[in-house]
Amino acid sequence: MTERREGRPWSTFFGFVPMSASVLGVVATLTLAYLVVTELAKRLFYRFDLSRRPRAEPALVDSAV
């Protein structure tokens, strides 16, 4: 088991093996789900964030009257 793959010296050094298709599919699905959920959370946050709404302008008072 000491075969060396050309172009991948670090993977053999650390004992890495290629991921199976099912594991790769799970990783891809979780990544996509993470992106969708964070985008939805961001949209909800900015929709209901009260600090970003414009404030009413204060009424100008004429002190010369």
C-alpha angles and dihedrals in degrees: 000000000000095000114141120217113215113238093020107071095144095051092056091044092056095036097244118167129195115270118249119247092251093053091046089051091052091050091049092048093049091048092051092046090050092052093049095047094047091048091051092047091050092051092048092048094052092043093057100030104123095190091068096055116105115258123230113261113248115250114256113239119207106221094189094074 
